[in-house]
């Protein structure tokens, strides 16, 4: 297959041409996987980043008045790298916060702290369950399949009557974002 032009890549993404989308994955997934591996990630991280970057490009450049001038591959890799760096920063923040919390807990009375933590955890879990029930049935089934360890997007697509693996990744992204939104609206 001949190399795709930047315009062809963007048009295929916007219009959902699965054969061209597969070509985009073939062209850019391996370099992204190597880059992620060299920066402390796993192959599944690269797959998620690829999907998130394509969704970000779709959201930004597939609108009515959107225009794009530049390298599709460069844009895709830049977005994926930024998202990876954001994840790494978030992990560092979470690690720092956890370390600070452990130190603080060692100084406080453990009986009171454990009871309070258990109550907060139960409240959080109840709210997660409540907001999960507010998702569509398909979102619930999709997220349950992932929670059960099913990570083969093609099998999930077949089980949920979705068109392809790309549709599964996009639906998972939308469902998780909707669940987070519901959680923060109702539980925070």
Residue pairs with C-beta under 8 A, 6 or more apart in sequence:
1 23
3 27
4 12
4 20
4 23
4 24
4 27
4 72
6 68
6 70
6 71
6 72
6 73
7 68
8 20
9 20
9 24
9 72
9 73
10 57
10 61
10 62
10 68
10 72
11 17
12 20
12 21
12 23
12 24
13 21
13 24
13 54
13 57
13 58
13 62
14 58
14 61
14 62
18 163
18 164
18 166
21 54
21 166
24 54
24 72
24 76
25 50
27 73
28 50
28 73
28 76
28 77
29 46
29 47
29 50
31 77
32 46
32 49
32 50
32 76
32 77
32 80
33 43
33 46
33 47
35 46
35 77
35 80
35 81
36 42
36 43
36 45
36 46
36 49
36 84
37 43
37 46
39 84
39 88
40 88
41 49
41 84
44 151
45 84
45 87
46 80
49 80
49 83
49 84
50 76
50 80
51 166
51 169
51 170
51 173
52 79
52 80
52 83
52 173
53 76
53 77
53 79
53 80
53 83
54 76
55 170
55 173
56 79
56 83
57 72
57 75
57 76
57 79
60 66
61 67
61 68
68 75
105 113
124 187
127 183
127 186
127 187
128 183
128 187
130 186
131 179
131 182
131 183
131 186
131 187
132 140
132 143
132 179
133 140
134 182
135 143
135 175
135 178
135 179
135 182
136 175
138 160
138 171
139 171
139 174
139 175
139 178
139 179
141 159
141 160
142 156
142 160
142 168
142 171
142 172
142 175
143 172
143 175
143 176
143 179
145 156
145 159
145 160
146 156
146 172
150 156
153 165
153 168
153 169
154 164
154 165
156 162
156 165
156 168
157 163
157 164
157 165
157 167
157 168
160 168
162 168
162 171
